[in-house]
Amino acid sequence: MAIIITDECINCGACEPECPNNAIYEGGVEWAISDGTGVNGSYKLEDGSEVDADAQHNPISDDLYYIVPDKCTECVGFHEEPQCAAVCPVDCCVDDPDRRESEEILLERKERLHL
């Protein structure tokens, strides 16, 4: 599963620099697959759509920090636990109950993001 940031977020920003996939963005900031990854050219998102890795996408949240599910690997292959959750002072980085993913899928995503 991916990690989400709940509305209990205090916008401290502690999580953002800890993410090895650069999947965490400040509210209102556009995101791209290529940000902090080794991806260039075309990239297939989990919903099956193809995007240019450098294409800017609308923020998932305008008010709070957010995590891009297509870039989140729960730190699998990098760390023992999700680093955003480990550093969050208010415990608002939690498992996304709507997005269940196996370790195999998370490792595959890591490999696709870090060529």
N, C-alpha and C positions, 0 to 999 in steps of 0.2 A: 504494500500500500504506500501511497505517497503521504507526506506530512502536510498538514494545513496549519495555518496560523489563525487562531480564533479571535473573536472580537474583544477578547480580554487583553489583547496586545497593547502595550503602553508606548509603542513606537520608539523603543530605546535603541534599536539597531544592532544589538549585540549578536544577533543571529546571522546577519548578512555576510560579514567577512569570514564566518566559519564554514560556509557552504562550499565544498570542493567542486560543485557543478555550477556555481554562480546561478542557482535557481531561485534565490531570494532577492526580492526587489522592494524598494520603498514604495509606499502607496502613491499612485499617480504616475509612476515611472514606466515607460514602455519597456518591453523585453524583446530579446532575440535569442534564438537557439545558439548563435555563435558567441554570445557574451560569455567569456571565460571558459570556452570549450575549444576543441580542436576541429570543430565542424565548419566546413565551407561548402558552398554549392547547395544542392537540393537536399532536404531532410524530410523524412516521413514522420509525421506526428502520430501519436497513439490512436487518434481517431481515423487514421488512414489518409488524411490529406497531406499533400506535398507542399512544402514552403521553402523559400530561399532562406538559408541559415541566417543571413544578415537582415532579413525582413523584420521590421519593427511591428510588434503586436500591442494591442491596447492593454493597459494595466488590468489585472484581475481585480484589484481593489484600488480605489482612489484615496482611501483614508488610512489604511493600515498596511504594514508590510505584508507581503504575500509570497507564496511559493508557486512556481510554475510546475505543475505536475509532470509535464513532458521532460523536465530536466531533473526532477528529484529522484534520487536513488536511495534515499534514506541513509546515505553515507556507506552503503554496502560496497565493499571493495576498497574502502578508504579507512573507515573507522569502525570500532565495535558497536557504536550507537550513533543515532542521528545527532550531529553536533549542534544543530539549532536548538533541539530540545535540551541538550546538556547545558547550554549556556543561558537559556531563557530564564530571567529572574521571576517571571510570573507563570511559568508552565503553560504557555499558550501555544506551543508548537506540539501538536498531537497527531496521532494517526488519523488519516482521512477514512471514515467508515464507509464512504461511497466508492473508494478506490482500493481494492485488494489486489496486491501484486506479489508474486512469489520472488524468492531470492534470485532465482534464475532470470526472471524478467528484469529485475533491478540490475543484475550484473551485466546483462545484455545491453541495457540502456547505458550503463557506465562505459562499456566498450564503444558504443556508437557515438557517445559524446566526447570521448577522449581517444581519438584515433592514434 
